[in-house]
């Protein structure tokens, strides 16, 4: 930070032009917005965990690549039974954890049984709900039997929540992660950075970088300064969309606007009055001006959505006209629900700029129909504790970046407390369906159900604002999963 402050000060004084520092071929400084609460992807919901350790430190039986496709991971191959319920995975030979212990079928069985256990703390336990049993056949084979055919099972195994961990090291992974990936954990300086080093004993194609550092920079202005000063080489999800034009005009940088799986929503506590009344939720939907939010909070970057589904998915249904902007209709719905004079509520906003900036705009829009929101800024750890785990909120704004995660609305204890037997039935049907077209039809019905019930205020799909040194190669343009995969990253010679 001293180097950054001095560089900016010298530039501001007009003494010398600000130049990017020459980075070593073997090191990358990656800027990230949020500091993870810990570093165990099997024990936390925060995307910030996977953004540091997925594919870099931890690996699963399968992995999701930059195109969102399922690829072999620690399993070199697999076979599926004719009835679609039994998966036989052949594991790779000579895989070692970073502590030197061998990875074999016993570790896979341990990891899955740990995830599905009654006392599991896995944030995505529903991913494993279809598993009937898991067993080892020798050291190199694992057999997983499902309760029913599950069309997206191999994709589920590619999530960060499904990575393989060692029984000897699992309990310490929050502070000292031990995986099988191409990078080893070196150090976590709380409030500042996580450092990774090259894994010399990696089983696969070795990483091209010798070291990598993830630096936590939540403030948009600080992120701009850090990039311009060369204190960071790359920002895969840049928090200052208003600065994209500035970086696009500078040949020292590469700017890529990609897509994410991030459905940005006005999350609503469906179990708390008055939001348990569908008329109130519908009134809010009619008062939201998505374009104004995208323009004001994201400087035009973002795709409007009308339900919890990514526009780039082939099963997407455009439902943005389900609740057209209509303040008079919104006021009438509030009056019908017994709130003709409006009401007061709170909106808790976590640190990302889309939430803080978007929350100001949403509060202004809802004020037009008589809903007076008290804005409460919270840090990420507070948001996880109060809103996500404690359900202690009225409204909040967050981007759900898990891939194809419409199934969260069927979870009985999920934080926005939506309960619908009709929707749950659709998710059961989807899980059992293996035909692609039939699956897409069910996904379409599910999207319509969420829109009809106005479960949340569906705002926009988060764009991926990538900014990095023009000599950096191999970073992902899009984010099909929550990852900053550095395995193919290198510097141009």
C-alpha positions in Angstrom: 0.0 0.0 0.0 2.9 2.4 0.7 4.1 1.8 -2.9 0.6 2.4 -4.2 0.2 5.6 -2.2 3.6 6.9 -3.2 3.0 6.2 -6.9 -0.3 7.9 -7.0 1.1 10.9 -5.1 4.0 11.3 -7.4 1.7 11.1 -10.5 -0.7 13.6 -9.0 2.2 16.0 -8.3 3.1 15.9 -12.0 6.7 14.8 -11.4 6.7 11.7 -13.6 4.2 9.8 -15.8 2.7 6.8 -14.0 3.9 3.5 -15.6 3.0 -0.1 -15.0 5.5 -2.0 -13.1 7.3 -4.8 -15.0 6.0 -8.0 -13.6 8.1 -11.1 -13.4 7.3 -13.9 -15.9 6.5 -16.3 -13.0 4.2 -14.2 -10.8 0.7 -12.8 -11.0 -1.0 -10.3 -8.7 -4.8 -10.9 -9.1 -7.1 -8.4 -7.6 -10.4 -9.6 -6.1 -13.2 -7.6 -4.5 -14.1 -9.7 -1.5 -11.9 -11.4 1.1 -13.2 -15.0 1.7 -14.4 -15.8 5.2 -12.2 -18.9 5.0 -10.6 -21.1 2.4 -12.6 -24.4 2.5 -15.0 -24.5 -0.5 -16.8 -27.5 1.1 -17.9 -25.5 4.1 -19.0 -22.1 2.9 -21.4 -20.4 0.5 -19.2 -17.3 -0.3 -18.2 -17.2 -3.9 -15.0 -15.5 -2.7 -13.7 -18.9 -1.5 -13.9 -20.5 -4.9 -12.5 -17.4 -6.6 -9.2 -18.1 -4.8 -9.0 -21.9 -4.4 -11.2 -23.6 -7.1 -9.0 -25.5 -9.7 -5.9 -23.7 -8.2 -5.7 -25.5 -4.9 -8.6 -27.9 -4.8 -10.0 -30.3 -7.5 -13.0 -32.6 -7.8 -13.7 -35.8 -9.7 -14.8 -33.6 -12.6 -14.1 -30.0 -13.4 -15.9 -27.2 -15.2 -13.8 -25.5 -17.9 -13.9 -21.9 -19.2 -16.8 -22.9 -21.6 -18.9 -24.4 -18.9 -18.3 -27.9 -20.1 -17.7 -30.9 -17.8 -14.2 -32.3 -18.1 -12.3 -35.1 -16.3 -10.7 -34.0 -13.1 -9.3 -36.4 -10.5 -11.3 -39.0 -12.3 -9.7 -39.8 -15.7 -12.9 -41.4 -17.0 -16.3 -42.7 -16.0 -19.0 -45.1 -17.1 -22.7 -44.7 -16.4 -25.1 -47.7 -16.1 -27.9 -48.1 -18.6 -30.5 -47.1 -15.9 -28.5 -43.8 -15.3 -28.1 -44.5 -11.5 -24.6 -46.0 -11.2 -21.4 -44.1 -12.0 -18.1 -45.9 -12.0 -15.2 -43.4 -11.8 -11.6 -44.4 -12.6 -9.2 -42.2 -10.7 -5.9 -40.8 -11.9 -2.7 -42.5 -10.7 0.0 -40.9 -8.6 -2.1 -38.0 -7.3 -0.8 -36.4 -4.1 -2.2 -33.9 -1.7 0.0 -31.0 -0.9 1.0 -32.5 2.4 2.5 -35.4 0.5 -0.2 -38.0 1.3 -1.6 -40.0 -1.6 -5.0 -39.3 -3.0 -7.1 -42.5 -3.6 -10.6 -43.9 -3.6 -10.8 -43.7 0.2 -10.4 -39.9 0.1 -13.2 -39.6 -2.5 -15.5 -41.8 -0.4 -14.6 -39.7 2.7 -15.3 -36.4 0.9 -18.7 -37.4 -0.4 -19.8 -39.1 2.8 -18.7 -35.9 4.7 -20.8 -33.8 2.3 -24.0 -35.9 2.6 -23.7 -36.6 6.3 -26.5 -35.4 8.6 -24.2 -32.9 10.3 -22.6 -31.7 7.0 -21.8 -28.0 6.9 -21.6 -28.1 3.1 -23.4 -25.0 1.8 -24.6 -26.9 -1.3 -25.6 -30.1 0.4 -28.5 -30.3 -2.1 -26.0 -31.1 -4.8 -25.5 -34.5 -3.2 -29.1 -35.3 -2.3 -29.5 -37.9 -5.1 -26.6 -40.0 -3.8 -27.7 -43.3 -2.4 -24.2 -44.7 -1.6 -20.6 -44.3 -2.5 -18.0 -47.1 -2.3 -14.4 -47.8 -3.2 -13.4 -50.6 -5.4 -9.7 -50.9 -4.8 -7.6 -47.8 -4.5 -8.3 -46.5 -8.0 -12.1 -46.9 -8.5 -15.1 -45.2 -6.9 -18.7 -46.3 -7.5 -21.5 -43.8 -6.8 -25.1 -45.1 -6.8 -28.0 -42.6 -7.1 -31.5 -42.9 -5.9 -32.7 -41.9 -9.3 -31.3 -40.7 -12.7 -29.9 -37.2 -12.3 -29.1 -35.4 -15.6 -26.8 -32.8 -14.1 -24.9 -35.1 -11.7 -21.5 -34.8 -13.4 -21.8 -31.1 -13.5 -22.6 -31.0 -9.8 -19.4 -32.9 -9.1 -17.5 -30.1 -10.8 -18.6 -27.4 -8.2 -16.2 -26.2 -5.7 -18.4 -27.7 -3.0 -17.6 -31.2 -4.4 -13.8 -31.0 -4.3 -11.9 -34.0 -2.9 -10.2 -33.4 0.5 -8.0 -35.6 2.6 -9.3 -37.0 5.8 -6.0 -36.1 7.5 -6.2 -32.4 6.5 -9.9 -31.7 6.1 -10.5 -30.1 9.5 -7.7 -27.5 8.9 -8.7 -26.5 5.4 -10.4 -23.2 6.4 -7.1 -21.7 7.4 -4.6 -24.0 5.8 -6.1 -25.5 2.6 -4.5 -28.7 1.4 -5.7 -29.9 -2.0 -4.3 -31.7 -5.0 -4.2 -28.7 -7.5 -1.4 -27.1 -9.4 -0.8 -24.5 -6.7 -0.1 -24.9 -3.0 -1.3 -22.5 -0.3 1.6 -20.5 1.1 0.1 -17.7 3.3 -3.0 -15.7 4.1 -2.4 -12.2 5.4 -5.8 -11.3 6.7 -7.3 -8.2 5.3 -4.7 -8.1 2.5 -3.9 -11.2 0.4 -3.6 -14.9 -0.1 -0.4 -16.3 -1.6 -0.1 -19.5 -3.7 3.0 -21.2 -5.0 3.7 -23.7 -7.8 3.1 -27.4 -6.9 6.1 -29.2 -8.1 4.5 -32.6 -7.6 1.3 -31.9 -9.5 -0.1 -34.9 -11.3 -1.2 -33.0 -14.5 0.0 -30.2 -16.8 2.0 -28.0 -14.5 1.0 -24.4 -14.0 3.0 -21.8 -15.9 3.2 -19.4 -13.0 5.7 -19.9 -10.2 3.6 -17.9 -7.7 0.3 -16.1 -7.5 -1.2 -13.6 -5.1 -4.9 -12.7 -4.6 -5.1 -9.2 -3.3 -8.4 -8.0 -1.6 -9.4 -4.6 -2.9 -13.2 -3.9 -2.3 -13.1 -0.2 -3.0 -13.7 0.7 -6.7 -11.4 3.8 -6.6 -8.6 1.8 -5.0 -9.0 -0.9 -7.6 -8.5 1.6 -10.4 -5.4 3.1 -8.7 -4.0 -0.4 -8.1 -4.4 -1.4 -11.7 -2.9 1.9 -13.0 0.0 1.7 -10.6 0.7 -1.9 -11.5 0.2 -3.1 -7.9 -2.1 -5.7 -9.4 -1.7 -7.3 -12.8 -5.3 -8.4 -13.3 -8.8 -8.0 -12.1 -11.1 -10.7 -13.4 -14.2 -9.0 -11.9 -13.4 -5.4 -11.9 -15.6 -3.4 -9.4 -15.5 -0.1 -11.2 -17.5 -0.5 -14.5 -17.4 3.3 -14.9 -13.7 3.0 -15.6 -13.9 0.5 -18.5 -13.6 3.2 -21.1 -10.5 4.5 -19.5 -8.8 1.1 -19.6 -10.1 0.3 -23.1 -8.3 3.5 -24.4 -5.0 2.4 -22.7 -2.9 -0.1 -24.8 -1.2 -1.4 -21.6 -4.4 -3.2 -20.7 -6.7 -5.9 -22.1 -10.4 -5.3 -21.4 -12.9 -8.1 -21.8 -16.6 -7.8 -21.1 -17.9 -11.3 -20.6 -20.8 -13.1 -19.0 -21.3 -14.6 -15.5 -23.8 -16.9 -13.8 -24.6 -14.0 -11.5 -28.3 -13.3 -11.2 -28.4 -10.0 -9.4 -31.6 -9.9 -7.3 -33.4 -7.8 -4.7 -33.5 -10.7 -2.3 -36.8 -10.6 -0.3 -37.6 -12.2 3.0 -40.7 -14.1 1.9 -41.4 -15.3 5.4 -41.5 -11.9 7.1 -44.5 -9.5 6.9 -45.3 -7.6 4.9 -43.2 -9.4 2.2 -45.1 -12.7 2.9 -47.9 -11.1 0.9 -47.6 -11.7 -2.8 -49.3 -8.4 -3.5 -46.5 -6.5 -1.8 -43.9 -8.4 -3.7 -45.8 -7.7 -7.0 -46.0 -4.1 -6.1 -42.2 -4.0 -5.7 -41.8 -5.7 -9.0 -43.9 -3.1 -10.7 -41.9 -0.3 -9.1 -38.5 -1.5 -10.2 -36.9 0.2 -13.2 -34.2 -2.3 -14.3 -32.7 0.0 -17.0 -32.2 2.8 -14.4 -30.5 0.4 -12.1 -28.2 -1.0 -14.8 -27.4 2.5 -16.1 -26.9 4.0 -12.7 -25.2 1.2 -10.8 -23.4 -0.6 -13.6 -22.9 2.2 -16.2 -24.9 0.3 -18.7 -23.3 -3.1 -18.2 -25.8 -5.9 -17.4 -28.7 -7.8 -19.0 -32.2 -7.4 -17.5 -33.8 -10.6 -16.1 -37.3 -11.4 -15.1 -36.6 -14.6 -13.2 -33.6 -16.4 -11.7 -32.0 -17.7 -14.8 -29.0 -16.8 -17.0 -29.9 -15.2 -20.4 -27.0 -17.0 -22.1 -28.5 -20.4 -21.2 -30.5 -22.1 -24.1 -33.5 -22.7 -21.8 -33.8 -19.0 -20.8 -37.2 -17.4 -21.0 -37.4 -13.6 -21.2 -39.9 -12.6 -18.5 -38.8 -9.0 -18.1 -42.3 -7.8 -19.2 -44.1 -9.9 -16.6 -44.2 -6.8 -14.3 -43.9 -3.7 -16.5 -42.9 -0.5 -14.7 -46.3 0.9 -13.4 -46.3 3.0 -10.3 -50.0 3.3 -10.1 -50.5 -0.4 -10.3 -47.8 -0.8 -7.6 -49.6 1.6 -5.3 -52.9 -0.1 -5.9 -51.5 -3.5 -5.0 -50.0 -2.0 -1.8 -53.4 -0.5 -0.9 -55.1 -3.9 -1.6 -52.6 -5.5 0.8 -53.5 -3.0 3.5 -50.6 -0.6 3.0 -52.2 2.4 1.3 -49.9 4.7 3.2 -46.8 2.6 2.5 -44.5 1.2 5.2 -41.0 1.3 6.4 -38.4 -1.5 6.0 -34.7 -2.1 5.8 -32.3 -3.1 3.0 -28.9 -4.6 4.0 -26.2 -4.0 1.4 -23.0 -6.0 1.2 -19.8 -4.4 -0.1 -19.9 -5.1 -3.9 -20.5 -1.9 -5.9 -23.5 -3.4 -7.7 -25.2 -3.8 -4.3 -24.2 -0.5 -2.7 -24.9 1.5 -5.8 -27.9 -0.5 -6.8 -29.4 -0.3 -3.3 -29.4 3.5 -3.4 -31.4 3.4 -6.7 -33.8 0.7 -5.5 -34.5 2.7 -2.3 -35.3 5.8 -4.4 -37.6 3.8 -6.7 -39.5 2.2 -3.9 -39.9 5.5 -2.2 -42.1 6.5 -5.1 -44.7 4.0 -4.1 -44.5 4.7 -0.3 -42.0 2.1 0.8 -39.4 3.9 2.9 -36.2 1.8 3.1 -33.5 2.3 5.7 -30.2 1.5 4.0 -27.8 -0.6 6.2 -24.4 -1.2 4.7 -22.8 -4.4 6.0 -19.5 -6.2 5.5 -19.5 -9.5 3.8 -19.1 -11.5 7.0 -22.0 -9.7 8.5 -24.1 -10.3 5.5 -23.4 -14.1 5.6 -24.2 -14.2 9.3 -27.2 -12.0 9.4 -28.9 -12.3 6.1 -27.8 -15.6 4.6 -27.6 -17.8 7.7 -29.7 -15.8 10.1 -32.5 -14.7 7.8 -32.4 -11.4 9.7 -33.3 -9.0 6.9 -36.2 -7.4 5.0 -34.5 -6.8 1.6 -31.0 -7.1 0.4 -29.1 -7.1 -3.0 -26.8 -9.9 -4.0 -25.6 -11.6 -7.1 -26.0 -15.4 -7.1 -23.1 -16.6 -9.1 -23.5 -20.4 -8.7 -24.1 -22.1 -12.1 -27.6 -23.1 -13.0 -28.8 -22.6 -9.4 -32.6 -22.3 -9.9 -32.9 -25.3 -7.5 -32.1 -23.1 -4.5 -35.8 -22.0 -4.5 -36.8 -25.5 -3.5 -34.7 -25.5 -0.4 -36.9 -25.3 2.7 -34.4 -23.4 4.8 -32.9 -21.1 2.2 -32.5 -17.5 3.2 -35.3 -15.9 1.3 -37.8 -18.4 2.7 -39.8 -19.2 -0.4 -42.1 -22.2 -0.1 -44.0 -23.6 -3.1 -45.1 -27.2 -3.5 -45.6 -26.5 -7.2 -42.1 -25.3 -7.7 -40.7 -28.2 -5.6 -42.5 -30.6 -7.9 -40.9 -29.0 -10.9 -37.4 -29.4 -9.4 -38.1 -33.1 -8.7 -39.2 -33.5 -12.3 -36.0 -31.8 -13.5 -33.8 -33.9 -11.4 -35.2 -37.1 -12.8 -35.2 -36.0 -16.4 -32.2 -36.8 -18.6 -33.6 -35.7 -22.0 -32.2 -32.3 -22.8 -35.3 -30.8 -24.5 -37.6 -32.1 -21.8 -35.2 -30.6 -19.2 -35.3 -27.2 -20.9 -39.1 -27.3 -20.9 -39.1 -27.9 -17.1 -36.6 -25.1 -16.6 -38.9 -22.8 -18.5 -41.9 -23.7 -16.3 -39.7 -23.1 -13.2 -38.7 -19.7 -14.4 -42.3 -18.7 -15.0 -43.4 -20.0 -11.6 -40.8 -17.8 -9.8 -41.9 -14.8 -11.9 -45.6 -15.4 -11.2 -44.8 -15.6 -7.4 -42.6 -12.5 -7.6 -40.3 -14.3 -5.1 -37.6 -11.7 -5.5 -36.9 -8.5 -7.4 -35.1 -9.9 -10.4 -32.8 -7.2 -11.6 -30.0 -8.1 -14.0 -27.4 -10.6 -15.0 -24.0 -9.5 -13.8 -21.5 -8.8 -16.5 -17.9 -9.9 -16.1 -15.6 -6.9 -16.3 -12.1 -8.2 -17.0 -9.1 -5.9 -16.9 -5.6 -7.1 -17.0 -2.1 -6.4 -18.2 -2.0 -6.7 -22.0 0.9 -9.2 -21.7 -1.1 -11.6 -19.5 -2.5 -14.7 -21.3 -4.9 -17.4 -20.3 -7.4 -15.7 -18.0 -11.1 -16.7 -18.4 -13.3 -14.3 -20.4 -16.5 -15.6 -18.9 -17.4 -17.1 -15.5 -19.4 -20.3 -16.0 -18.5 -21.1 -12.3 -17.1 -19.1 -9.5 -13.5 -19.3 -10.4 -10.3 -17.5 -11.1 -8.6 -20.5 -12.7 -4.9 -19.7 -13.1 -3.8 -23.1 -14.4 -3.2 -21.8 -18.0 -2.2 -18.3 -17.1 1.2 -17.0 -18.3 3.0 -13.9 -19.4 3.8 -13.1 -23.0 7.5 -13.5 -23.6 
